[in-house]
Amino acid sequence: MSGIVLVVAKAPTPGRSKTRLVPPLTASRAAELHGCLLLDTVDACRREIEDTRVLFGSEVDRAPLEALLPGVPLVPQEGRGLADALRLGIERHVGEGPVALVSSDIPGVPPGSLTAAFSALADGADVVLGPAMDGGYWLIAMREADSRPFENIPWSTPAVYAVTRARCEAAGLRVVHLQAWRDIDTLVDLAIIARDPLLKRAPNTARLVSHLGPSLPEPPPLELVSSELLASSPWRDHIDDRLLWDGRETSYSYLGASRAVFVAAITAENQLLLVRQYRHPVRDWTLEVPAGSVSDGESSLDAARRELHEEVGGEAAEWVHLTTFFSSSAHLSLRSDAWLATGVSVGEAHPDEGERVTLVRMPLEEAVRTARRGGFAEGQTALTILLAAERLEAPRGEEAV
């Protein structure tokens, strides 16, 4: 059974591509890696399925993708966010035949996997999923449009595959699972695929990885056996992974959480804007910088602007990205961005329903002294304040947006 393959991609662009690898890679080298993965994935898909197209997200990507992939049909994504892009990608094309959506963050596809996916659909499967080692999926294929596998998914967390599988099972959809494959997001991912014999089928990626060889870390002696979703909520998911570590089976439970932002907001009067709110897990009131989760289809900067407006009614004249960090890498997958907002004016706050926050203005110098002596119980707030102080004391750079 033949079908249509849509490779979900954006143009390789420094500063937008593979940012988790920057540093140690330069932004240019990370974009080059992104381009290699895309080329190898499209080539691998076309070897199995002639009708392979690229589903791209922004019109600014069209020209670079046309130059990189001459002759490959380009299809613009519709809607807002990943859920819409995937759901509508299938809905708009399934009238021509079964559709497989494939990630472009992988080094090609496992040999025979697309043929197997379309054969499973021909045999009566409603959905085919290709699980990724990071907890997401590298392929989803359907023979009829159905929105339920894309509803209320915690995108960009290790729970994506498990929650999607649960959504399919709850909807009574028959699901077939393909071979697990690896997304390339970290240096460890690169180190692992560098030792995979299948990498030779992805020649562009293989050449680049060979140049990086000495800088790659030793991969952990780890194999993911299975991943189970223990509990799920709109904010976080409890996941239990079964692992083979040095040949010994073990388990690791942790929380999957969507990406978040933290904002050091400073007014023209050099006051830092903080919010006081009750945090149930610690049974106490905490003093924090404005913060919150990044929604599907939202950039980190857009989320920072939204949270500042919602929590303190703030609007900033200038924004600077400070860093990206993991909040507690042993316990949850939360990956956060710290932002500096200056020239902030304060208006009416618009907190979410059920969210009770009180605005606290603190002179910046006092806030920095408090952070340096350990006076903020909320560690992410302390880090954001200290990074903001460091940035404000440094010569002005080009990071402002």
SEBA-137327 format. One line per 5 residues: number of its first residue (from 1); their letters; for each residue x, y, z of C-alpha. Coordinates in nm, 4 decimals, decimal comma, always signed. Layout:
NUM) A) X:Y:Z  ... .
This chain:
1) MSGIV) +0,0000:+0,0000:+0,0000  +0,1491:+0,3325:-0,1039  +0,0759:+0,6633:+0,0616  +0,1901:+1,0193:+0,1216  +0,4778:+1,1169:+0,3496 .
6) LVVAK) +0,4912:+1,4670:+0,4980  +0,8268:+1,5485:+0,6560  +0,7637:+1,8159:+0,9205  +1,0430:+2,0681:+0,8935  +1,1655:+2,4229:+0,9179 .
11) APTPG) +1,4604:+2,5728:+0,7321  +1,8046:+2,5232:+0,8911  +1,8756:+2,8675:+1,0370  +2,1422:+2,9728:+1,2894  +1,9748:+3,0715:+1,6130 .
16) RSKTR) +1,6555:+2,8749:+1,5351  +1,7921:+2,5277:+1,4668  +1,9055:+2,2749:+1,7279  +1,9461:+2,5427:+1,9931  +1,9881:+2,2829:+2,2695 .
21) LVPPL) +2,3275:+2,2066:+2,1160  +2,4412:+2,5702:+2,1384  +2,6855:+2,5728:+2,3103  +2,9036:+2,3694:+2,2709  +2,8223:+2,3795:+1,8974 .
26) TASRA) +2,8126:+2,7159:+1,7275  +2,4760:+2,8325:+1,5990  +2,6037:+2,7829:+1,2423  +2,7201:+2,4268:+1,3058  +2,3895:+2,3422:+1,4769 .
31) AELHG) +2,2007:+2,4720:+1,1719  +2,4298:+2,2665:+0,9484  +2,3414:+1,9566:+1,1506  +1,9718:+2,0382:+1,1127  +2,0190:+2,0611:+0,7358 .
36) CLLLD) +2,2003:+1,7261:+0,7243  +1,9255:+1,5529:+0,9206  +1,6586:+1,6998:+0,6945  +1,8391:+1,5981:+0,3757  +1,8965:+1,2435:+0,4999 .
41) TVDAC) +1,5398:+1,2045:+0,6230  +1,3829:+1,3272:+0,3003  +1,6151:+1,1051:+0,0961  +1,5354:+0,8015:+0,3126  +1,1613:+0,8638:+0,2835 .
46) RREIE) +1,1808:+0,9032:-0,0948  +1,3696:+0,5735:-0,1238  +1,0622:+0,3989:+0,0173  +0,7727:+0,6301:-0,0722  +0,7936:+0,8312:-0,3913 .
51) DTRVL) +0,5305:+1,0843:-0,2845  +0,7295:+1,2586:-0,0121  +0,6587:+1,6239:+0,0635  +0,7807:+1,8746:+0,3235  +0,5338:+2,0318:+0,5645 .
56) FGSEV) +0,6891:+2,3653:+0,6649  +0,5839:+2,6159:+0,9257  +0,6612:+2,9673:+0,8040  +0,6802:+3,1449:+0,4704  +1,0295:+3,2679:+0,5600 .
61) DRAPL) +1,1338:+2,9027:+0,5349  +1,0069:+2,8501:+0,1816  +1,3002:+2,9904:-0,0173  +1,5747:+2,8216:+0,1917  +1,3904:+2,4894:+0,1749 .
66) EALLP) +1,3443:+2,5184:-0,2014  +1,7203:+2,5749:-0,2356  +1,8065:+2,2843:-0,0028  +1,5495:+2,0391:-0,1441  +1,5024:+2,1141:-0,5152 .
71) GVPLV) +1,2116:+1,9254:-0,6649  +1,0564:+1,8289:-0,3294  +0,6986:+1,9610:-0,2987  +0,6546:+2,2065:-0,0108  +0,3285:+2,2269:+0,1830 .
76) PQEGR) +0,2636:+2,5123:+0,4320  +0,1430:+2,4174:+0,7779  -0,2001:+2,5377:+0,8858  -0,3365:+2,6493:+1,2213  -0,1373:+2,7456:+1,5282 .
81) GLADA) +0,1089:+2,5188:+1,7004  +0,2236:+2,1633:+1,6507  -0,1112:+2,0012:+1,7259  -0,2828:+2,1961:+1,4466  +0,0067:+2,1393:+1,2069 .
86) LRLGI) -0,0072:+1,7613:+1,2502  -0,3845:+1,7273:+1,2669  -0,4497:+1,9471:+0,9630  -0,1553:+1,7977:+0,7740  -0,3322:+1,4618:+0,7838 .
91) ERHVG) -0,6815:+1,6042:+0,7383  -0,5898:+1,8013:+0,4254  -0,4121:+1,5112:+0,2507  -0,5821:+1,1908:+0,3618  -0,8303:+1,2235:+0,0764 .
96) EGPVA) -0,5403:+1,1308:-0,1554  -0,4500:+0,8212:+0,0462  -0,3032:+0,7269:+0,3857  -0,0647:+0,9857:+0,5303  +0,2501:+0,9513:+0,7407 .
101) LVSSD) +0,3966:+1,2502:+0,9219  +0,7710:+1,2147:+0,9833  +0,9997:+1,4245:+1,2025  +1,3007:+1,5958:+1,0450  +1,5040:+1,5708:+1,3691 .
106) IPGVP) +1,6123:+1,2147:+1,2936  +1,9016:+1,0677:+1,0890  +1,6869:+0,9186:+0,8155  +1,4296:+0,6513:+0,8969  +1,4779:+0,2861:+0,9979 .
111) PGSLT) +1,4935:+0,0771:+0,6795  +1,1529:-0,0555:+0,5744  +0,9656:+0,1420:+0,8394  +0,7480:+0,3466:+0,6026  +0,6532:+0,0397:+0,4021 .
116) AAFSA) +0,5624:-0,1318:+0,7299  +0,3548:+0,1677:+0,8399  +0,1444:+0,1789:+0,5243  +0,1073:-0,2007:+0,5243  -0,0260:-0,1850:+0,8805 .
121) LADGA) -0,2808:+0,0762:+0,7746  -0,3837:-0,1410:+0,4810  -0,4346:-0,4302:+0,7229  -0,6786:-0,2266:+0,9331  -0,4716:-0,0232:+1,1762 .
126) DVVLG) -0,6156:+0,3213:+1,2486  -0,2907:+0,4764:+1,3695  +0,0764:+0,3853:+1,3364  +0,3236:+0,5371:+1,5820  +0,7016:+0,5381:+1,5668 .
131) PAMDG) +0,8244:+0,6032:+1,9228  +1,1303:+0,8206:+1,9756  +1,3897:+0,7549:+2,2450  +1,3212:+1,0948:+2,4041  +0,9583:+1,0101:+2,4804 .
136) GYWLI) +0,8061:+1,1643:+2,1701  +0,7362:+1,0015:+1,8354  +0,9191:+1,0268:+1,5044  +0,6223:+0,9080:+1,2945  +0,2454:+0,9113:+1,3115 .
141) AMREA) +0,0427:+0,7661:+1,0222  -0,3327:+0,7445:+0,9688  -0,5682:+0,6246:+0,6943  -0,8560:+0,8482:+0,8051  -0,8502:+1,1899:+0,9710 .
146) DSRPF) -0,9107:+1,1796:+1,3466  -0,8319:+1,4701:+1,5801  -0,8276:+1,2695:+1,9051  -0,4602:+1,1597:+1,8924  -0,3626:+1,5302:+1,8908 .
151) ENIPW) -0,5858:+1,6576:+2,1707  -0,4370:+1,7751:+2,5024  -0,0890:+1,6417:+2,4313  +0,1972:+1,7773:+2,6486  +0,4140:+1,8728:+2,3515 .
156) STPAV) +0,7905:+1,9038:+2,4038  +0,7879:+1,6692:+2,7037  +0,8917:+1,3028:+2,7408  +0,5234:+1,2143:+2,7825  +0,4185:+1,2867:+2,4224 .
161) YAVTR) +0,4281:+0,9264:+2,3010  +0,2712:+0,7786:+2,6142  -0,0111:+1,0348:+2,6238  -0,0756:+0,9980:+2,2499  -0,0967:+0,6203:+2,2896 .
166) ARCEA) -0,3379:+0,6680:+2,5800  -0,5544:+0,9062:+2,3725  -0,5697:+0,6487:+2,0917  -0,6608:+0,3652:+2,3295  -0,9317:+0,5772:+2,4963 .
171) AGLRV) -1,0773:+0,6521:+2,1508  -1,0857:+0,2825:+2,0617  -0,8345:+0,3265:+1,7791  -0,6268:+0,0290:+1,6727  -0,2593:+0,1272:+1,7041 .
176) VHLQA) +0,0514:-0,0380:+1,5580  +0,3940:+0,0599:+1,6923  +0,7105:+0,0744:+1,4822  +1,0751:+0,0470:+1,5796  +1,1943:+0,3098:+1,8264 .
181) WRDID) +1,4255:+0,5697:+1,6720  +1,6308:+0,8592:+1,8039  +1,5663:+1,2310:+1,7805  +1,8883:+1,4321:+1,7764  +1,8633:+1,7007:+2,0426 .
186) TLVDL) +2,1726:+1,6625:+2,2627  +2,5407:+1,5739:+2,2363  +2,4612:+1,2370:+2,3944  +2,2175:+1,1697:+2,1089  +2,4947:+1,2481:+1,8606 .
191) AIIAR) +2,7416:+1,0270:+2,0476  +2,4985:+0,7338:+2,0407  +2,4146:+0,7573:+1,6717  +2,7849:+0,7997:+1,5896  +2,8231:+0,4347:+1,7003 .
196) DPLLK) +2,5080:+0,3102:+1,5230  +2,5794:+0,1065:+1,2060  +2,2590:+0,2471:+1,0512  +2,4157:+0,5944:+1,0435  +2,5881:+0,4994:+0,7182 .
201) RAPNT) +2,2439:+0,5212:+0,5579  +2,2407:+0,8921:+0,6532  +2,5584:+1,0088:+0,4743  +2,5180:+1,3832:+0,5291  +2,4721:+1,3421:+0,9032 .
206) ARLVS) +2,7495:+1,0816:+0,9186  +3,0004:+1,3193:+0,7608  +2,9197:+1,5973:+1,0046  +2,9241:+1,3650:+1,3064  +3,2658:+1,2326:+1,2016 .
211) HLGPS) +3,4030:+1,5894:+1,2217  +3,2576:+1,6264:+1,5733  +3,3964:+1,2924:+1,6912  +3,6596:+1,4105:+1,9434  +3,4183:+1,6580:+2,1052 .
216) LPEPP) +3,1391:+1,4066:+2,1615  +3,0916:+1,2670:+2,5143  +3,0943:+0,8991:+2,6022  +2,7350:+0,7761:+2,5640  +2,5749:+0,6224:+2,8741 .
221) PLELV) +2,5430:+0,2409:+2,8820  +2,1684:+0,2838:+2,8597  +1,8804:+0,1375:+2,6623  +1,5166:+0,2427:+2,6966  +1,3003:-0,0707:+2,7222 .
226) SSELL) +0,9581:+0,0876:+2,7760  +0,7901:+0,4037:+2,8987  +0,4669:+0,4018:+3,1019  +0,2420:+0,6976:+3,1744  +0,1396:+0,6673:+3,5405 .
231) ASSPW) -0,0669:+0,9847:+3,5698  -0,1407:+1,2895:+3,3569  -0,2636:+1,6457:+3,4082  -0,2640:+1,9645:+3,1971  +0,0535:+2,0785:+3,3753 .
236) RDHID) +0,2694:+1,7698:+3,4219  +0,2870:+1,3958:+3,3646  +0,4241:+1,1177:+3,5851  +0,6342:+0,8798:+3,3751  +0,8040:+0,5524:+3,4642 .
241) DRLLW) +1,0773:+0,4347:+3,2261  +1,2151:+0,0812:+3,2239  +1,5848:+0,0929:+3,1405  +1,8733:-0,1394:+3,0742  +2,1772:+0,0155:+3,2419 .
246) DGRET) +2,4966:-0,1832:+3,1861  +2,2736:-0,4792:+3,1047  +2,0814:-0,4564:+3,4332  +1,7115:-0,3670:+3,4222  +1,6026:-0,0775:+3,6391 .
251) SYSYL) +1,3350:+0,1907:+3,6454  +1,3304:+0,5682:+3,6663  +1,0223:+0,7712:+3,7579  +1,0069:+1,1428:+3,6888  +0,7748:+1,4250:+3,5879 .
256) GASRA) +0,7390:+1,5484:+3,2314  +0,6669:+1,9219:+3,2202  +0,6254:+2,1719:+2,9380  +0,8874:+2,4402:+2,8764  +0,8690:+2,7469:+3,1045 .
261) VFVAA) +0,9853:+3,1087:+3,1175  +1,1084:+3,3290:+3,4034  +1,1214:+3,7076:+3,3690  +1,3404:+3,9580:+3,5529  +1,1205:+4,2647:+3,4943 .
266) ITAEN) +1,2766:+4,6026:+3,5745  +1,0980:+4,9375:+3,5638  +1,2386:+5,2749:+3,4583  +1,2722:+5,3486:+3,8325  +1,5076:+5,0490:+3,8656 .
271) QLLLV) +1,2594:+4,8403:+4,0585  +1,2340:+4,4641:+4,0134  +0,8776:+4,3373:+3,9826  +0,8003:+4,0266:+4,1867  +0,4828:+3,8349:+4,2647 .
276) RQYRH) +0,3876:+3,6720:+4,5921  +0,1707:+3,3622:+4,5678  +0,0882:+3,0448:+4,7589  +0,2597:+2,7281:+4,6340  +0,0872:+2,4156:+4,7581 .
281) PVRDW) +0,3751:+2,1643:+4,7157  +0,5863:+2,3610:+4,9683  +0,2849:+2,4728:+5,1783  +0,4047:+2,8321:+5,1818  +0,3884:+3,1718:+5,0169 .
286) TLEVP) +0,6816:+3,2374:+4,7837  +0,8243:+3,5519:+4,6282  +0,8980:+3,4932:+4,2600  +0,9663:+3,6660:+3,9327  +0,6768:+3,6463:+3,6815 .
291) AGSVS) +0,6862:+3,2999:+3,5266  +0,4783:+3,0370:+3,3506  +0,4572:+2,7630:+3,0894  +0,5090:+2,8019:+2,7151  +0,1916:+2,7092:+2,5275 .
296) DGESS) +0,1799:+2,5027:+2,2086  +0,2560:+2,7256:+1,9093  +0,4060:+2,9952:+2,1309  +0,7689:+3,1084:+2,1273  +0,9621:+3,1492:+2,4502 .
301) LDAAR) +0,9641:+3,5274:+2,4025  +0,5904:+3,5390:+2,3362  +0,5309:+3,3368:+2,6527  +0,7516:+3,5725:+2,8547  +0,5593:+3,8734:+2,7241 .
306) RELHE) +0,2276:+3,7064:+2,8027  +0,3248:+3,6082:+3,1565  +0,4531:+3,9585:+3,2339  +0,1247:+4,1058:+3,1110  -0,0935:+3,8525:+3,2917 .
311) EVGGE) +0,0795:+3,8598:+3,6294  +0,1650:+4,2313:+3,6693  +0,0051:+4,4045:+3,3701  +0,3561:+4,4752:+3,2441  +0,4831:+4,5871:+2,9056 .
316) AAEWV) +0,8580:+4,6040:+2,8367  +1,0580:+4,8333:+2,6101  +1,3370:+4,5779:+2,5594  +1,3863:+4,2042:+2,6013  +1,7126:+4,0070:+2,6394 .
321) HLTTF) +1,7429:+3,6272:+2,6579  +1,9649:+3,5353:+2,9536  +1,9967:+3,1561:+2,9435  +1,8248:+2,8204:+2,9098  +1,8430:+2,5827:+3,2055 .
326) FSSSA) +1,6952:+2,2664:+3,3596  +1,5108:+2,3340:+3,6824  +1,5756:+1,9941:+3,8455  +1,7240:+1,7498:+3,5994  +1,7022:+1,4491:+3,8344 .
331) HLSLR) +1,3292:+1,4845:+3,8940  +1,1565:+1,6494:+3,5990  +1,2120:+1,7319:+3,2333  +1,1329:+2,1037:+3,2765  +1,3495:+2,3179:+3,0495 .
336) SDAWL) +1,3263:+2,6900:+3,1142  +1,4315:+3,0210:+2,9629  +1,5305:+3,3213:+3,1728  +1,4527:+3,6636:+3,0225  +1,5435:+4,0187:+3,1158 .
341) ATGVS) +1,2742:+4,2807:+3,0503  +1,3683:+4,6465:+3,0944  +1,1784:+4,9719:+3,0722  +0,8718:+4,7937:+3,2121  +0,5505:+4,9871:+3,2653 .
346) VGEAH) +0,2864:+4,8419:+3,4964  -0,0870:+4,8290:+3,4305  -0,3745:+4,6054:+3,5291  -0,2862:+4,2413:+3,5893  -0,4849:+3,9615:+3,4215 .
351) PDEGE) -0,4084:+3,6442:+3,6202  -0,5478:+3,3078:+3,5177  -0,8665:+3,1913:+3,6835  -0,7857:+3,0664:+4,0325  -0,4418:+3,2318:+4,0309 .
356) RVTLV) -0,3919:+3,4769:+4,3186  -0,0812:+3,6897:+4,2899  +0,0247:+4,0086:+4,4674  +0,2638:+4,2527:+4,3042  +0,5762:+4,3360:+4,5037 .
361) RMPLE) +0,8150:+4,6096:+4,3925  +1,1721:+4,5794:+4,5188  +1,4682:+4,8077:+4,4414  +1,6939:+4,6168:+4,2055  +2,0025:+4,6563:+4,4241 .
366) EAVRT) +1,8137:+4,5140:+4,7222  +1,6848:+4,2226:+4,5128  +2,0368:+4,1377:+4,3941  +2,1743:+4,1527:+4,7510  +1,8906:+3,9309:+4,8684 .
371) ARRGG) +1,9576:+3,6766:+4,5921  +2,3329:+3,6721:+4,6624  +2,2816:+3,5973:+5,0307  +2,0281:+3,3228:+4,9580  +1,7229:+3,5214:+5,0567 .
376) FAEGQ) +1,4950:+3,3909:+4,7810  +1,3588:+3,0453:+4,8599  +1,2557:+2,9937:+4,4961  +1,5785:+2,8920:+4,3225  +1,4715:+2,9719:+3,9661 .
381) TALTI) +1,3865:+3,3254:+4,0762  +1,7279:+3,3689:+4,2397  +1,9054:+3,2442:+3,9274  +1,7072:+3,4763:+3,6993  +1,7810:+3,7794:+3,9194 .
386) LLAAE) +2,1531:+3,7036:+3,9390  +2,1791:+3,6500:+3,5630  +1,9924:+3,9767:+3,5036  +2,2294:+4,1640:+3,7346  +2,5284:+4,0161:+3,5536 .
391) RLEAP) +2,3838:+4,1179:+3,2181  +2,3023:+4,4723:+3,3311  +2,6565:+4,5203:+3,4593  +2,8103:+4,3990:+3,1313  +2,8594:+4,6100:+2,8134 .
396) RGEEA) +2,5506:+4,6188:+2,5940  +2,5468:+4,3416:+2,3333  +2,3284:+4,2437:+2,0405  +2,0854:+4,0102:+2,2173  +1,8102:+4,2671:+2,2683 .
401) V) +1,4842:+4,2088:+2,0815 .
